[in-house]
Amino acid sequence: MSLSPKVLKILLVVIVVGFSVGLYLQDVKHEESTAHAWKANRYNLDRFNKIMELNHKMNAKNWRTMQDSIGKQLDTLMILRFRKEVDSLGEADSQAYIDRQEVQASYMPN
């Protein structure tokens, strides 16, 4: 099959437009996920700044109480992070289970 120069040019334009649209959509999704990440991290950043403030207020008289408070704050941050990771794994597992059921159902005779 021989292609004329006109068909090749049209094909090239379609490919370039396709890549451009793909890059644009990828950039839009990246901006959206970045905005969500900043929104989620703002709360954690406030908590971390509070921990740093408590650390600067620590002196010889109150170091035990302040150290316990900082430890509790850091534990809370780690627990929140762990829960977020576990929740995301649970969502991925449930989606994989649903996908597996759909595939199995498609192989069943009618």
C-alpha positions in Angstrom: 0.0 0.0 0.0 1.6 3.2 -1.1 0.6 6.4 0.7 0.6 9.7 -1.1 2.3 12.7 0.5 -1.1 14.3 1.2 -2.1 11.2 3.3 1.2 11.2 5.1 0.9 14.8 6.0 -2.7 14.3 7.3 -1.5 11.2 9.3 1.4 13.3 10.8 -1.0 16.1 11.8 -3.3 13.6 13.5 -0.5 12.0 15.4 0.9 15.4 16.5 -2.6 16.6 17.6 -3.1 13.3 19.5 0.1 13.7 21.4 -0.7 17.4 22.1 -4.1 16.5 23.5 -2.6 13.7 25.6 0.1 15.9 27.1 -2.5 18.6 27.9 -4.8 16.1 29.6 -1.9 14.7 31.6 -0.9 18.2 32.7 -4.5 18.9 33.8 -4.6 15.8 35.9 -1.2 16.5 37.4 -2.3 20.0 38.4 -5.5 18.6 40.0 -3.6 15.9 42.0 -1.0 18.5 43.1 -3.7 20.8 44.3 -5.3 17.9 46.3 -1.9 17.0 47.7 -1.2 20.6 48.9 -4.6 20.8 50.4 -4.0 17.6 52.4 -0.5 18.5 53.4 -1.5 21.9 54.7 -3.0 20.3 57.8 0.0 18.1 58.4 2.3 21.1 57.9 0.5 23.0 60.5 0.9 20.2 62.9 4.6 19.9 62.1 5.1 23.6 62.7 3.3 23.2 66.1 5.7 20.4 67.0 8.7 22.6 66.0 7.3 25.5 68.1 7.0 23.2 71.1 10.5 22.0 70.5 11.8 25.6 70.7 9.9 26.3 73.9 11.5 23.3 75.7 13.8 24.1 78.5 15.4 22.3 81.5 12.3 22.7 83.7 9.6 21.4 81.2 11.6 19.2 78.9 9.9 15.9 80.1 6.4 17.2 79.5 7.3 18.9 76.2 9.1 15.8 75.0 6.1 13.6 75.7 3.8 16.1 74.0 6.1 16.2 70.9 6.2 12.4 70.9 2.4 12.2 71.0 2.1 14.7 68.1 4.6 12.8 66.0 2.8 9.5 66.8 -0.4 11.1 65.7 1.1 12.2 62.4 2.5 8.7 61.8 -0.8 7.1 62.6 -2.6 9.4 60.2 -0.1 8.7 57.4 -0.4 5.0 58.0 -4.2 5.1 58.0 -4.1 7.0 54.7 -1.8 4.4 53.2 -4.0 1.5 54.4 -7.1 3.2 53.1 -5.6 3.6 49.7 -4.5 0.0 49.7 -8.0 -1.1 50.6 -9.5 0.9 47.8 -7.0 -0.6 45.4 -7.8 -4.2 46.6 -11.5 -3.7 46.4 -11.2 -2.3 42.8 -9.0 -5.3 41.9 -11.6 -7.7 43.3 -14.4 -6.0 41.3 -12.3 -6.1 38.2 -11.5 -9.8 38.7 -15.2 -10.6 39.2 -16.0 -8.8 36.0 -13.4 -10.8 34.1 -14.6 -14.0 35.6 -18.2 -13.2 34.7 -17.3 -12.4 31.1 -15.9 -16.0 30.7 -19.1 -17.7 32.1 -21.3 -19.3 29.5 -24.7 -17.6 29.0 
